[in-house]
Amino acid sequence: MQIKNTIVLLTALLAGSATARLHGHERRSHHEKREVAATATAESTATTTSSGFGGVTSPSGTGDTYCGNVGIPYGSNIIEITEDELDSYNWTVTLDGSFILQEYTAYFWNNCNEEGELAGFFDTTFPLTVTIGVGEKSYVAIDVDSQGAFVTSPTSVGVPRSTTDGIIMGFWGEFNIDTTINDGWSGFDVSALVALDNGKTDYPGLALTGDGQTSYITNSLGSAYNAYSETSEASTGGIGGNVVPGKLALTAYMAYNGQSI
Ligand SMILES: *[C@@H]1O[C@H](CO)[C@@H](O)[C@H](O)[C@H]1NC(C)=O
């Protein structure tokens, strides 16, 4: 009985905290029912395509609890590629180290974890971890209908986390790629909401650009543009880039501090 109650409470907490922080990019109503934590439906047949991605999971959930594709095996929907391969993928992120002064690591997660819970932002093992050298670039491809985010941090610092509950802090680069529930639209934004929730904002800046659109937060939340940078924006959908169905090449500038990009 006690264990059951704990699980119910934990589920409620996860669902509650997640819905306050995740932002889908839907052109339609943003106000679907949000109480139920989404559950990913893993299919039994795993495949690996020539693209390097694994299989595709069926979408589940709606609104901010939408899971999308988490890959089969889990996490195989987000892969590192080379510069030469960039043009042959539909959805990519170039991690640009022009502004960093030491090696950085980018940690990518799916909104929904391997158990299908909306809790990927508590991950301790990640679908993808990529390092970026000073002045260098690293490249990531993301498969159809992937919903997730990443954070970048000096490699020597590691994953920024809340000491209270372990949630990943820093400034998140959120992505909704080729979203099935939204007719194939994509979206992206930079978000400081979790950092703000935890009262700590001295993190490296992050800028995300793509499709002629930009979302950024500068170092230590000095300034922001088209990003989730104030607690009052937590319930506002659609801030950031909103992109019609088709290819999208994003660039992420780490330690961004207002430079021309
Ligand atoms: C890119 O999208 C096209 C059109 O849907 C598809 O045929 C192709 O396989 C995709 N490429 C990769 C690498 O996933």
The ligand as an SDF file (V2000), in Angstrom:
LIG
                    3D

 14 14  0  0  0  0  0  0  0  0999 V2000
   14.5700   12.1580  -45.5350 C   0  0  0  0  0  0  0  0  0  0  0  0
   13.1930   12.2810  -45.8770 O   0  0  0  0  0  0  0  0  0  0  0  0
   12.8500   11.6270  -47.0600 C   0  0  0  0  0  0  0  0  0  0  0  0
   11.4150   11.9910  -47.4050 C   0  0  0  0  0  0  0  0  0  0  0  0
   10.5470   11.6030  -46.3520 O   0  0  0  0  0  0  0  0  0  0  0  0
   13.0630   10.1180  -46.8960 C   0  0  0  0  0  0  0  0  0  0  0  0
   12.7550    9.4430  -48.0770 O   0  0  0  0  0  0  0  0  0  0  0  0
   14.5350    9.8720  -46.5300 C   0  0  0  0  0  0  0  0  0  0  0  0
   14.7210    8.5090  -46.2430 O   0  0  0  0  0  0  0  0  0  0  0  0
   14.9500   10.6970  -45.3270 C   0  0  0  0  0  0  0  0  0  0  0  0
   16.3890   10.5630  -45.1080 N   0  0  0  0  0  0  0  0  0  0  0  0
   16.9250   10.0490  -44.0090 C   0  0  0  0  0  0  0  0  0  0  0  0
   18.4090    9.9490  -43.9900 C   0  0  0  0  0  0  0  0  0  0  0  0
   16.2570    9.6660  -43.0490 O   0  0  0  0  0  0  0  0  0  0  0  0
  1  2  1  0
  1 10  1  0
  2  3  1  0
  3  4  1  0
  3  6  1  0
  4  5  1  0
  6  7  1  0
  6  8  1  0
  8  9  1  0
  8 10  1  0
 10 11  1  0
 11 12  1  0
 12 13  1  0
 12 14  2  0
M  END
$$$$
